[in-house]
Amino acid sequence: MQRRDFRCIHRLRVRWAEVDMQKVVFNAHYLAYIDIAMMDYWRALALPYESGMALLGGEMFVKKATLEYHASARLDDVLDVGLRCLRVGNSSVLLQAGIWRGDVLLVSGELVYVFADTATQTARTVPPALRAMFEGFEAGAAMAEVRTGDWATLAQDAMQVRTAVFVQEQGISPDIEIDAFDAVAVHAVLYNRLGQSVATGRLLPATEGSGRVGRMAVARPLRSARWGRLLLDTLIDAARARGDARIELHAQCSAQAFYARAGFAVCSAPFEEAGIAHVSMERAL
């Protein structure tokens, strides 16, 4: 088992509460580490677990979990937890896990999940769409696609994400969430392999050679999985293609680091917009 064989890697640091009297990680915590990494696996598939499983008509239940311990992790160790799908059967899915400290394999394991009816917990055939997602991801295929278009074409799917993020999660009034700029903007929506809209953003018409990105929103279960960056890059490419010299945006202060990694620089003092702290940021194209 090699770390490079895994497309999905979750990094974590061992906490004080996870070590035992011997100052090493208590054995049961390794299963918890793998379970945490499993959520990253769903993010890598661009699949919001709860709503995705509802569409698929079932749930993934753990049938069997086995671990083999090779060496111990200790307090403050930085660990990489890898997950990959080895096989999809009729109703079961076999996942392999590995936990490393650097290049040292500490724990290896296998987990058998069964796709089953949520109410009765009786096994069901793995849906073809879910099978294709497992197999496609492990083969290196894209798990989501960005579509661009006008408001008339993408409004329903864009608003599903914007309402969940801005209105329901952040408490922004619906009266100001939709504005007149929607009708003239280029919109982008990210869709997963189930056809769910999971992220959105818009690019306003250029003013004096400067375009403006706004209404960037990613479904909460899929954040920190680079889907927001894929969406942002699509909008930046659209601005560049129409000849914009630069691009600007109003970033929520909590998302400032995200935009900085994409090459944007702060160009204003913090200010309040819709009751949330923002800064202006821009980058040349």
BELMO-V692214 format. One line per field, one symbol per residue. ss: DSSP state (H for helix, E for strand, - for the rest). phi: phi as a letter, one per 20 degrees, with the letter a starting at -180 (. if undefined). A space follows every 10 residues. Layout:
ss = ???
phi = ???
This chain:
ss = --HHH--EEE EEE--HHHE- ---EE---HH HHHHHHHHHH HHHH----HH HHHHHH--EE EEEEEEEEE- ---E---EEE EEEEEEEE-- -EEEEEEEEE E--EEEEEEE EEEEEE---- --E----HHH HHHHHHHH-- ---EEEEEE- HHHHHHHHHH HHHHHHHHH- ---HHHH--H HHH--EEEEE EE----EEEE EEEEEEE--E EEEEEEEE-H HH----HHHH HHHHHHHHHH H----EEEEE EEHHHHHHHH H---EE---- EEE--EEEEE EEEE-
phi = .dgffdfdcd dbdfdgfedd femdffgfff ffgfffffff ffffeldfgf ffffffnabe dfebcccced adecgmfedd ddcbeeadef cdcdddcbcc dmeefebcac cddcebfffe lefcfgggff gffgffffen ffebcdddre ffedgfffff ffffeeefee mffgfdfecf fgfdeedcce defenfecab abcegfclnd eceblfbcgg fdfmcmffff ffffffffff fenfebccad eggfdgfgff fenedfcbff bdblmcfcce cbbed
